[in-house]
Amino acid sequence: MQRLDELEAQSVYILREAYNRIDPLAMLWSMGKDSNVIVWLAKKAFFGRVPFPCVHVDTGKKFKEMYDFRTRYAREWGLNLVVGDCPPIEAIDPSLPPAARSAARKTDGLKALIEKHGYQGIIAGIRRDEQAMRAKERVFSPRGLTGHWDVKDQPPEFWDQYKTDFPPGMHIRIHPLLHWTELDIWHYIRREEIPIVPLYFARNGKRYRSLGDQDITSPIDSNAATIDDIIEELASTRTSERAGRAMDHEHEDAFERLRAAGYM
């Protein structure tokens, strides 16, 4: 598909620009579908290897299938895997709703990793079509050193011209999949035969459309047991991709507060 070729080329360009301009650089790897596509694209961009660390901010609450996937493919893909723990829930802002408070552990865990390793830039696999706040992102998004995101103070990116020269002391988030859609991701996974966590496929009438922590992620009703089935299902569904994420059903500003504080 021409669209997939164009998206792939754009993402490869962004990854190479980030690697050329930002040091030290790391990439988030959650073992989700988007995250695995990012790893795949990085391997393409850099001739079969990922030249920067792949960071997993681990809450300790992922599904067993996700940890099994991490163990296998970190080895098979030759990744420099960096795993960071998250603070306990008691250390998180108690004014947040329960699921958002649980998710916020990842934000503080990421901040600790950035401080420990001095990462100036973090690559993440977010997409604009996932959630309204993410739709306001830039490909190269400047942040404060604490990860704080000011949505009103972001550089223009007209005609895909990216600002990559930022002053010292600025932290940058890079989003190579920002222009992709959920359907694009699945078409690309099918074309490239990218491995994915089996929880995405239906079992007993249920499957996970988005993967997070076990206690705040629920499956959806589905009989899509293959990638072709998933693509067909998505072509007609009106259900949100994050319908199974508990925090997306909490207070209207919960996700906005998380994003402003540095949540991916």
N, C-alpha and C positions, 0 to 999 in steps of 0.2 A: 504493500500500500504506500502510495506517495506520501500521505500524511505521516505515517510512521517514520519514513525515511527523513522527512523534514524535522519532525520532533526529535528524533535521535541525533541528527546533525546539530541542532540547536543545543541540546543538552550536553553533548560532547564538547562543543565550543565553550559553554559555560564552565564545565569542569576544568578544562584546560586553562581558561582565563583565571579561575580561582587558584589553581595550582601555581600559575605563573606569578600571580600578584600578591598572594597572601601566604604568610609563613609565620608560625606553624599552622597547619591546616589539619582538620580531622573531619570524619563523616559519621553521622549517626546511623546506626544499623539496629533496627527493631525486629528484624526478621519478618516484617509484614510485606505485603505484595509490592508496595511502592518502594520500600527500602531495598528489597531485593533487585528491583529494576535499576535503582541508583547504583548498586554495586556492579551490576552487569554492564551498565553504561560506562562506569569508571574503568572497568577492565578493557572495554573497547577503546576508550579514550587514551589509555596508557599501555596499549600493546600487550594486554593479557595480565597485567598486575595492577593492584590498587596501591599507589605510592604514598598513601597517608594512612594513619590509623583509622580503623573502624570502631566506633565507640558505642557500646551498649550500656545505657543507664538503666541498671537493673533494680526493679522494685522488689524482686523476689517473689512476685505474684503472677508471673507469666504461666501460660499453659505448658505442660510437660512437652508437648509436641514442638513448641517454640524453642525450648532449651535443647531438645534433641537436634533440631534443625541447626541451631547455632553451633553446636559441637561439631556436627558433620561438615557444614559448609564453610566454617571458618578455616577448617583444615583443607578441604578440597579446593577452595578458592584462594588459598594462600594468604589469608587476611592477617594483618597485624591487629589483633583484637584487643581492645582495651575495655575492661568491664569496671564500671563504677557503681557503688552501692548508693542507696537513697536513705535520707534520714527517716527516723520513725515518724508515724503520723502525729504523735504528740508534739513534734517540733514544728508542725505546719499551722499556718494561720487558722485558728478555730472559727473565724467568721465565714469561711468558705463553706458552701454546701458539702455534704459528705463525699460524694463521688469526685467533685472538683478538688476537694482537699486531698483525697487519695492521689489523684493525678498530679497535684502540685508537688508531690514528693520527687517526681522526675525533674522538675524545674530546679529544685535545690540540689539534687544529685548532679545535674549537668553543670550548674554553677561551680560546684566543688571540683569537678573534673577540669573545667576550663581554668580555674585558678591553679590547680595542681600542676597541669601540663603547659599552661600558658598559651593555649590555642587562641590565635587571633581570629580564625575563621572556623565556622562549623557548617558543613553541608548537610542539608536535611531534605527529605523526600515529600514535602507538603505540596498540595495542589490547590489552586484557587477554587475549584468546584466542590471541594470537600465541605467548606464551612464559610459563613459570611465574613468572619474576621480575617480568615486566610485569604479571601479574595482581595483584601487591601494591601497585601504584601508586595514587595519588590523582589526581583531576582537576587540582587546584591543589597541586603538590608542592613544598614548600620544600626548598632545597638550601643548602649552604655556598657561599661565594663561589667556591670552586674547582670547584663542580659536584658535590661529594661528596653522596651520597644515603644517609641513615640510614633504612633500611626500618622500624626500630623506633620512630622518632620522626616520625610523620606524623599530620596532623590527621584526626579523624573526619569522614566525609562522609555522615552518615545522611540518608535521604530527599532526597538530592541537594542538601543545603544545604552550600555551599562556603565555606571560610574564605578570604577574599581580603585581609584586613588583616594584613600581616606586618611585623615590625620592620625598621628600616633596616639595610642590609647583607646582607639575605637575598636569595638568588636563587631565582626561581620557575620551574618547568617546568609548562606548561599542556597538558592532553591532552584535546582535545574529542572524540576518537574512542574514548575508553577503553571505552565500552559497546557499540560496534559489533562485529560479527563479520565474518569474511572474506566470508561470503555476503551480509551486509548491504552491504558495500562494492561488490560486483559488481552486486547488484540496483540500487543507487543509481547506479552508473556507467551501467548500461543505461538506467534511467529518465531520467537527466539528459543522457545522451549526452556524457559527459565524455571528452575525449581521453586516451589512454593510450599508453605506449611499446609498439610492436608486438611486442616480445620476449615479451609475455604470451600471444601467440597461437602455436599449434603450427605448426612447420615441420619437415617430415621426421620426424614422430613425436616431437618434443621441443618443450617450451616452458618458460619461466621462470615460476615461481609467485611467487617473491620475488626482487627485484632488488638486487644489491649490487655489489661490485667483481668484475671479470672473473676474477681469480685465486682468489677464494674463494667463487664462486657457480656452481652447476651447474644445468642444466635437468633437468626431470623427464620421464618418458615420458608422452606425451599426444598425443591427436589433436584436442584442443579448439581449433578455429580461429576460433570466434566467441564473443561474450560469452554467448550462450545455451548454447553447448557447455560453457563454463567453469562456468557455474552448475549445469548438469546433472552435470558431473564432480564438483564439490565436494559435491553433495548425497549422494554415495555413497562418497567416498574416505575412507580411514582414515589416509592419509599426512599427516604434519605439514606445515603451510604452509612452514616453514623447513627442510624436508628437504634442500633444495639449498644451504643455508648451511653452509660447512665448519666454522665455529667452533661450531655447535650439536652437532657430533659429537666435540668435543674433551673435555678434562677436565670433569668434572661442575660444578666451581665456576668455570669460565672466564667464563661469561656473568655470573654473580653478581659476580665481581670487576670486570668491565667496568662493570656497572650501578652498583655502589657508587662507582666512580671518576667517573661522569658520562656513561657511554655511553647513548645513547638507545635 
